[in-house]
Amino acid sequence: MLDGLKRMDKVVGIKQARKAAEANMLESLIIAGDADLRVVGQLKQLCEQRGIPVHMADSMKQLGKAAGIDVGASVVGILANKKEN
């Protein structure tokens, strides 16, 4: 799941992922295994209610590195591809 994450259209962080989920723009959500559940719990629940798959990464450090940032990330949202007519 984390392979190729740098090249994917994504949002990093809880606020951006929540906005994307509320706008039905997320294909899936990745949560770091060591992220504080009090912080990510509502976002996880929102995604589950909307049928957005939720995946787990080992750590915030691993998820941040896979996303191409120099710090840890508690969540990364993978954006759905926009289909043109």
N, C-alpha and C positions, 0 to 999 in steps of 0.2 A: 504494500500500500504506500509506503514512504518513498519507494523508488520513483524517480521522475517528478517528485512533488515540486521541485524548483521550477520546472517548466510548465506546470499547470496554472490555470487561472485560479487564484485563491485569495482568501482573506485571512489575516492573522490576528488573533486576539478575540476576546469575548465580545466586546462591543460591536466590532465589524461583523463577526460571525452571526450575532443575534440580528443585526440589521438585515443581513443577507437572507437569513432563515425566515424572518418576518415578511420579506419581499418575495419569498418562494424562489430564491436564486441559488440555493445550495443543492448540490448533487449529493454530498456527504459531509460528515463532520468527523474530525480526528481529535481525540482528547488524550492528553498526556496522562499516563497512569499515576504520576505523582502530583497532578494538579489537585488543588483543594476542592473537594466536592461541594462545599458551601458556595464556591465561586462559579463552578461550571455546571452544577446540578440543574439549575433552571433552564439553561441553554440545552442541556442534554434532554430534558423532559420536553421542551418545545420541539426539538427535532424529532423525537420519538412520536409525538402527537401528530406531526405533519408527515410522518412516513419517511423522514430523511435518515438514511443509514448512519449509524454512529459506530466508529472504529476506535480502537485504543492503540496508543503508542507507548513504548516503555517509559519514556521520561520526557520532561519539558526540554531538556538539553537536546535530546535526540530529535524531537519534533521541530525545534527551532532550527537546528542544523539542516534537517531535511527540507525545511521551507526556505532555506537560503538566508536566514538572518543570524546575526552574531550573538543573540541572546536566546534564552529558553522561551518556548511558547506553550501556553496551557491548552490552546485550541487552534486548529487550522480548519477553515471551511473550504471545501473544494467547490468552486462555482460551476453551475450547470452550463453546458454549451448552449449558446443562443442559436436557435434554428431560424434560418431565413426562408421566407416564402418566395 
